[in-house]
Every structure is written in structure tokens, then in C-alpha cells.
Amino acid sequence: MAPVTTPGEEMHALVERLYPLCRSITGDGVRATLEIVDEYIPLRVHEVPTGTEVLDWTVPQEWNIRDAYIADAAGHRVVDFAASSLHVLGYSVPVSATMPLAELRGHLHTLPGQPSLVPYRTSYWKPEWGFCLAQETLDAMPDGEYEVRIDSTLADGHLTYAEHVVPGQVADEVIVSCHVCHPSLANDNLAGVAVAVFLARALAERTPHYTYRFLFAPGTIGAITWLARNAERIDEVKHGLVLACAGDRGRLTYKRSRRGDAEIDRVLRYVLETSERPHRIDDFTPYGYDERQFCSPGFDLGVGSLSRTPYAGYPEYHTSADDPDFVSPAAMEDTLAVCREAFAVLDRNRRYVNLSPYGEPQLGRRGLYDSLGGRSDAKEAQMAMLWVLSLSDGEHGLLDVAERSGLPFDTVAAAAGALHGAGLIKA
């Protein structure tokens, strides 16, 4: 095996390691996933009992599965859970029976338009059982009797989710959320999990301004549970980003928050546009991933969603073709880079007040011009100082300065730091 050398390759290795585990909205597969993530970043794991009321929902019974198969008359396993966790309808109740193919067909799920692929299907809230298989496999099954077995349990237990916190200079928080409920689907959403893990490690290399809270939870019910358990401190959440489908080779896509003009929306638009990466920016819709929970009108948090090709936008979505070969180390590394660039802007986007607002202050006698001597971007840096002074009225942030002036955000932030050090502006 070739040595792992780049962050993209490391993230891909994590995806490959997590891929075989059978995850769902509850159960040991989620716990096993979080145990592996805990090897990379320390997690605080929460267990919420079955029956707990969380907003308008109730934590369901816990589902676990040990084995499942369809066997023909000769005992050959035509469909085998051991080969892929996608083969079983998620949350299937246990079954042990023998039945003719005509009866079995009502419990089989295929993709006739993609006959070689196995679909991903679930039945979380209605007691059901079933199998998912390739249409080609079903077409090759002759009429006759088949042994059907699903060795699963639905019992009172817990919903499991985890948090990792990167402490900041202030208590105000940025939420980074990714779902950990899907079984063997690499892009949706093991790539998002991997990017979140490596983003957390990158942020920990410095002391960020904001406190960053990473949430690894089952989709929908996990985010709802977190919101229910944290409703009293929700005002601390100032910004947020949901990571999903972070590893395919498509262009980056940012979905705005419900507000549409939240600071995170502006930051992601700025970073994507100025980087000249191929990208798309979509308006908010109340469907998708857990941004819709964080943005629900009672909370109305400034939380957007970053992905590459959005959900259901690629033919491999929710099929067995979404395997580790489908996700790209380079794509995950690019997604990670955008997150790092965006949070670097978000962390420094302060509003300042000009302490010498009447006329232009004399920068030369404060040594600010001298500090630019020899810099190739001296003129740009000088203009950045003038722009920061002009817009430091307590109403405009540094992102406003960068957008209005057309100057790079890093140059604007450096100018603000020099002016602050000279006592000409205050935060």
C-alpha cells in the first residue's frame, strides 16, 4: 500500500475505513463510527433514551442488525447483507420465513433505470421489512421458494450523537454539522464526516476567534434532538455550516441560509467568487440536509450548507455506486480548503470604529507608511488602510471593506491590524 501523504489521501483513507459499517439513525453502527472518529479528534458522546420528546418528535427505538439474506432452494444466498449493508431496508423489523418469489417481490427494492446498482432505502417510522438489490439480480431469480431472514432488533435504547469543540477567544459559536446515519455511502456522507474531522484539526492548530462546535449526528432526528437539548443556549450560535456530499468531482455548491443574507452566506459567496473556483450558489429551500432544522423559523440560525454536487444531483446518489472510488481525495481537499478560507474570513470580519474620524489621520508620523517600505503590494496596502479608516463607522465589517474596495480580504485584515495597533481604530 502506498504511503498516505496528503490531507486528501488521509481523508480518503478515513472514508474507506468507515465505509463497511452499517449505520442508521440509531444503533451500534453509529457508535462504531464515532469511536473511529474519536481516534482523530476527541468526541463527547451523548446517548438520548428512546421515548425522549425532542421538539415535535420522539426518539425512536434503537435498531441493530446482525445478519440478513435471501437464499434460494439450494441454500445459496442470492442477496447477502454481509456483502453490503445497503442490501437491507434500513430499520427492517426481524423476519424469518419461506415464501414464493411472487410474495417476496412486494418487499424488494430495485432501480430498473440503473439495473446494476443497489438502491439505499429506509423505513424509519413505519414497521416494515425489505431488501434492496440490483434489478439484474432480481431478473435472474427464478420462480420458486426462497428463505428470507433478517436478524435485527428494534428495542428501547438510545439515539447517539457526538460533539467536538475547538475553543475560541469568545464564547460565540460556529456550528459545523454533518450526518452520520447513512450506511455504505461514501459521498453521502462519509466525505462530509472526513472533511469535518480534518477541518476541526486544522482549526485547533491556532486559537480561532469563535468557538467551533462540530456536531456528528443522525440526519433530521439528530439535529432536532441537538436543538431540543440546547434550546436555552441557542443564542450563542452565531453562524453555522452543514457539510454534505463533500467528495465528488463536481463543482462546489453553497446553499444559503433561510435568511439569505446571513454573514456565513456572504462569506461563502465572497470566498467562492474571489477564488475563481467553479461553483454554484443556491437559494434556501426547506428540503435537503440539516440546514433546514437549524434554519426553521423558531430558531432561524444563520446556517448554510456546503457540498459539491447537491443531494440527488448525481446518478450515484443513494446507490451502491456511491463507494470510495466515487469520492476523490483532491475534491475533499478542495472542500476542506474552502472551509478553511471561509472560516479565516469569518473569524476576522470585525467591525471597527475610527478614533480619528475628522479628516484623514496622518499615517506617516505613526510609522504606518514606513512599515510598507519594500513591499511589492505597498500601494494596495496603503489603499486598504484608507478604505478601513473610511468604513470604520461601527456599521461596516472588513468584508464590507473588501467587497466595496475590491481589495483582497487578507490585505484589508492586515491593514486593520496595523491601524488597530497604532490606536487609530477600535473594535
C-alpha positions in Angstrom: 0.0 0.0 0.0 1.4 3.4 -1.0 2.1 5.7 2.0 -0.6 8.3 2.8 1.0 11.7 2.3 -1.7 14.4 1.7 -4.7 15.6 3.7 -6.9 14.4 0.8 -5.4 10.9 0.9 -5.8 10.8 4.7 -9.5 11.8 4.4 -10.0 9.2 1.7 -8.4 6.6 4.0 -10.9 7.5 6.7 -13.8 7.2 4.2 -12.6 3.7 3.3 -12.3 2.7 6.9 -15.8 3.9 7.8 -17.5 2.6 4.6 -18.2 -1.0 5.6 -20.1 -0.1 8.8 -23.8 -0.4 8.8 -25.1 3.0 10.1 -28.6 4.1 10.7 -30.3 6.8 12.8 -29.6 4.8 15.9 -27.6 1.7 16.9 -24.2 0.2 17.2 -23.1 1.3 13.7 -23.3 4.9 14.7 -21.3 4.2 17.9 -18.7 2.3 16.0 -18.4 5.2 13.5 -18.0 7.7 16.4 -15.4 5.5 18.0 -13.3 5.7 14.9 -13.8 9.5 14.6 -12.7 9.8 18.2 -9.3 8.4 17.3 -8.8 11.6 15.1 -10.5 14.2 17.3 -11.8 13.7 20.9 -15.6 13.5 21.0 -18.1 13.9 23.7 -20.7 11.3 23.0 -24.4 11.8 24.0 -26.9 9.0 24.5 -30.6 10.1 24.4 -33.1 7.4 25.6 -35.9 6.1 23.4 -39.1 7.9 24.1 -37.5 11.2 24.8 -39.6 14.1 23.4 -37.5 16.3 21.2 -39.5 19.3 19.8 -42.3 17.7 17.8 -40.6 14.3 17.5 -39.9 11.4 19.8 -36.6 9.5 19.9 -37.4 6.1 18.3 -36.4 2.6 19.4 -32.9 1.6 18.6 -32.2 -0.6 15.6 -29.4 -3.1 15.3 -28.8 -5.8 12.8 -26.6 -8.9 12.8 -27.4 -10.7 9.5 -29.8 -10.8 6.7 -30.2 -12.8 3.4 -32.4 -14.2 0.8 -31.5 -17.8 -0.1 -32.7 -20.0 -2.9 -33.8 -23.6 -2.7 -30.2 -24.8 -2.8 -29.2 -22.5 0.1 -27.3 -20.1 -2.0 -27.5 -16.5 -0.7 -28.9 -14.6 -3.6 -28.9 -11.4 -1.5 -26.5 -11.1 1.4 -26.3 -8.3 4.0 -22.7 -9.4 4.6 -21.7 -8.3 1.1 -23.2 -4.8 1.6 -25.2 -3.0 4.3 -27.3 -1.4 1.5 -29.0 -4.8 0.9 -31.4 -4.4 3.8 -34.2 -1.8 4.0 -33.0 0.4 6.9 -34.9 -0.2 10.1 -36.3 -3.5 8.9 -38.2 -5.5 11.5 -37.0 -9.1 12.0 -38.3 -11.7 9.7 -37.7 -15.5 9.3 -39.9 -17.1 6.7 -40.0 -19.1 3.4 -42.1 -17.7 0.6 -42.6 -17.8 -3.1 -40.9 -15.1 -5.3 -44.3 -13.7 -6.1 -44.9 -12.8 -2.5 -41.3 -11.7 -1.9 -41.4 -9.2 -4.7 -43.5 -6.8 -2.6 -40.6 -6.5 -0.2 -37.9 -5.9 -2.8 -36.5 -2.6 -3.9 -34.5 -2.1 -7.2 -33.6 0.6 -9.7 -34.9 -0.5 -13.1 -33.3 2.5 -14.7 -29.9 1.6 -13.2 -30.2 -2.2 -13.3 -26.7 -3.0 -12.0 -26.9 -0.8 -8.9 -28.4 -1.4 -5.4 -30.5 1.4 -4.0 -30.5 2.8 -0.5 -33.9 2.7 1.2 -35.2 3.1 4.7 -38.4 2.8 6.7 -37.7 4.6 10.0 -41.2 5.5 11.1 -43.3 2.6 9.7 -42.7 -1.0 10.8 -41.6 -2.8 7.5 -39.0 -5.2 6.3 -37.4 -5.5 2.9 -34.3 -6.0 0.8 -32.5 -3.8 -1.8 -30.9 -5.4 -4.7 -29.8 -4.9 -8.3 -32.5 -5.2 -10.9 -30.2 -7.6 -12.7 -30.1 -9.9 -9.7 -33.9 -9.9 -9.4 -34.3 -10.6 -13.1 -32.1 -13.7 -12.7 -34.1 -15.1 -9.8 -36.4 -17.9 -11.0 -39.8 -18.5 -9.6 -39.8 -20.8 -6.6 -39.5 -20.7 -2.8 -36.9 -18.5 -1.0 -35.7 -18.4 2.5 -35.9 -14.9 3.9 -34.2 -13.9 7.1 -33.5 -10.6 8.8 -31.8 -10.9 12.1 -32.5 -7.5 13.6 -33.8 -6.0 16.8 -36.0 -2.9 17.5 -35.9 -2.2 21.2 -35.7 0.6 23.7 -32.2 2.0 23.6 -30.7 5.4 22.7 -30.1 7.8 19.9 -26.4 8.6 19.8 -24.6 11.8 18.6 -21.3 13.4 19.4 -19.7 16.8 19.7 -16.2 18.1 19.3 -15.4 21.7 20.4 -12.5 23.8 19.3 -12.3 26.6 21.9 -12.1 30.1 20.6 -11.3 33.6 22.0 -15.0 34.2 22.5 -17.9 32.0 23.6 -19.9 32.8 20.5 -20.2 29.6 18.4 -20.0 28.4 14.9 -21.7 25.1 14.3 -20.3 22.6 11.8 -22.7 19.8 11.3 -22.6 16.5 9.3 -24.8 13.5 9.3 -23.6 10.0 10.3 -26.7 7.9 9.7 -26.2 6.6 6.2 -24.7 3.1 5.7 -22.2 2.4 2.9 -22.4 5.7 1.0 -19.1 7.4 0.6 -20.1 10.8 -0.7 -23.3 11.0 1.3 -21.9 11.4 3.8 -18.6 9.9 4.8 -16.8 12.5 2.8 -18.6 15.2 4.8 -17.5 13.5 8.0 -13.9 13.3 6.9 -13.8 17.0 5.9 -15.3 17.9 9.2 -12.7 15.9 11.1 -9.8 17.5 9.3 -11.3 20.9 9.5 -11.5 20.6 13.3 -7.9 19.5 13.4 -6.8 22.5 11.2 -8.7 25.0 13.4 -7.1 23.5 16.5 -3.7 24.5 15.2 -4.5 28.1 16.1 -6.8 29.8 18.5 -9.7 30.9 16.4 -11.8 33.9 17.3 -15.1 31.9 17.5 -15.6 28.7 19.3 -16.3 26.0 16.8 -18.7 23.2 17.7 -18.6 20.1 15.4 -21.8 18.0 15.5 -21.8 14.4 14.3 -25.4 13.3 14.4 -28.0 11.2 12.5 -29.8 13.3 9.9 -33.0 15.1 10.8 -33.8 13.4 14.2 -30.2 14.0 15.3 -30.2 17.7 14.6 -33.7 18.1 16.1 -32.5 16.3 19.2 -29.5 18.6 19.5 -31.6 21.7 19.1 -34.1 20.4 21.7 -31.3 19.8 24.2 -29.6 23.1 23.5 -32.6 25.4 23.0 -31.7 27.5 26.1 -28.2 28.4 24.8 -29.1 28.7 21.1 -28.3 32.4 21.2 -24.6 31.6 21.4 -24.7 30.1 17.9 -23.9 33.0 15.6 -23.0 31.1 12.4 -23.1 27.6 11.0 -22.3 25.3 8.1 -23.7 21.9 7.2 -21.2 19.6 5.3 -22.6 17.0 2.9 -21.6 15.3 -0.4 -18.2 16.8 0.0 -16.1 14.4 -2.1 -17.5 14.0 -5.6 -15.7 15.6 -8.6 -18.5 18.1 -9.3 -18.2 21.9 -8.7 -18.8 23.3 -5.3 -22.3 24.3 -4.3 -23.3 26.6 -1.5 -26.9 26.7 -0.3 -27.8 29.9 1.5 -29.4 30.0 4.9 -33.1 30.8 5.2 -32.2 34.4 5.9 -30.4 34.6 2.6 -28.1 37.4 3.8 -26.6 35.9 6.9 -22.9 36.6 7.4 -22.0 33.0 6.5 -23.9 33.4 3.2 -21.8 36.5 2.4 -18.5 34.9 3.4 -19.0 31.8 1.3 -20.1 33.8 -1.7 -17.1 36.0 -1.3 -14.6 33.1 -0.9 -16.0 31.1 -3.8 -16.2 34.1 -6.2 -12.7 35.5 -5.4 -11.1 32.1 -5.5 -12.4 31.7 -9.1 -13.3 28.1 -8.3 -16.2 26.7 -10.4 -19.2 26.9 -8.1 -22.9 27.5 -7.8 -24.8 29.4 -5.1 -28.4 28.2 -4.5 -31.1 29.9 -2.6 -32.5 28.3 0.6 -35.2 25.6 0.2 -36.8 23.8 3.2 -35.6 20.4 1.9 -32.2 18.9 1.9 -29.9 18.3 4.9 -30.0 19.6 8.4 -29.7 23.3 7.5 -33.5 23.1 7.3 -33.6 22.2 11.0 -31.2 24.9 12.1 -33.0 27.4 9.8 -36.5 26.5 10.9 -38.4 29.7 11.8 -38.3 29.3 15.5 -34.5 29.1 15.5 -33.7 31.0 12.3 -30.0 30.4 12.7 -27.6 31.7 10.1 -26.6 28.2 8.8 -25.9 27.4 5.2 -24.8 24.2 3.5 -21.7 23.4 1.5 -21.5 20.4 -0.8 -20.1 19.6 -4.2 -22.9 18.2 -6.3 -26.0 18.6 -4.2 -28.2 15.7 -3.0 -30.0 13.8 -5.8 -27.9 15.7 -8.3 -25.7 12.8 -9.4 -26.7 9.4 -10.7 -24.7 7.6 -8.0 -26.8 9.3 -5.2 -28.2 6.8 -2.7 -26.9 3.8 -4.7 -24.1 1.2 -4.4 -22.1 3.3 -6.9 -21.5 5.9 -4.1 -18.5 3.9 -3.0 -15.0 5.0 -2.0 -13.9 5.0 -5.7 -16.6 7.7 -6.4 -15.1 10.2 -4.0 -11.8 12.0 -4.8 -9.0 12.9 -2.4 -8.4 16.1 -4.5 -12.1 17.0 -4.2 -12.2 16.5 -0.5 -9.0 18.5 -0.1 -10.6 21.3 -2.1 -13.7 21.3 0.0 -11.6 21.4 3.1 -9.6 24.4 1.7 -12.8 26.4 1.0 -13.9 25.7 4.6 -10.6 26.9 6.0 -10.6 30.0 3.8 -14.2 30.8 4.7 -13.7 30.5 8.4 -10.5 32.5 8.2 -12.6 35.4 6.8 -15.4 34.8 9.2 -13.0 34.9 12.2 -11.5 38.2 11.2 -14.7 40.0 9.9 -14.8 42.7 12.7 -16.5 46.0 12.8 -14.3 48.9 13.8 -14.7 52.5 14.9 -12.4 55.2 13.5 -10.9 57.0 16.5 -9.7 59.9 14.3 -12.8 60.4 12.1 -12.4 64.1 11.3 -10.3 64.2 8.2 -7.6 61.7 7.3 -5.2 60.9 10.1 -1.5 61.4 9.4 -0.3 57.8 8.8 3.3 58.8 8.1 4.1 60.1 11.6 2.7 56.9 13.1 5.2 54.8 11.0 2.4 53.2 9.1 3.8 54.2 5.6 7.3 53.3 6.7 6.1 49.8 7.6 5.1 49.3 4.0 8.6 50.0 2.6 9.9 47.4 0.2 6.5 45.6 0.0 5.5 44.7 -3.6 1.9 45.5 -2.6 2.7 48.7 -0.8 0.2 50.8 -2.8 -2.5 48.2 -2.3 -1.8 48.0 1.5 -1.9 51.8 1.7 -5.3 51.9 -0.1 -6.5 49.2 2.3 -5.7 51.4 5.3 -7.6 54.3 3.8 -10.6 52.1 3.0 -10.6 50.7 6.5 -10.5 54.2 8.0 -13.3 55.3 5.7 -15.6 52.5 6.6 -14.8 52.1 10.3 -18.1 53.5 11.5 -19.3 50.6 13.6 -21.7 49.6 10.9 -19.4 48.0 8.3 -17.2 45.0 8.7 -14.0 44.1 7.0 -15.8 42.0 4.5 -17.8 45.1 3.5 -14.4 46.9 3.0 -13.1 44.1 0.9 -16.2 43.9 -1.3 -16.5 47.6 -1.8 -12.8 48.3 -2.4 -12.1 45.2 -4.5 -9.0 44.6 -2.4 -8.2 41.1 -1.1 -9.6 40.3 2.4 -6.2 39.3 3.7 -4.8 42.8 2.7 -7.8 44.5 4.4 -7.4 42.5 7.6 -3.7 43.2 7.7 -4.4 46.9 7.3 -7.0 46.8 10.1 -4.4 45.1 12.3 -1.9 47.8 11.7 -4.4 50.6 12.3 -5.6 49.0 15.5 -2.0 48.6 16.7 -1.5 52.3 16.0 -4.5 53.2 18.1 -6.5 54.7 15.2 -9.4 52.2 15.3 -11.1 50.1 17.9 -13.2 47.0 17.6 
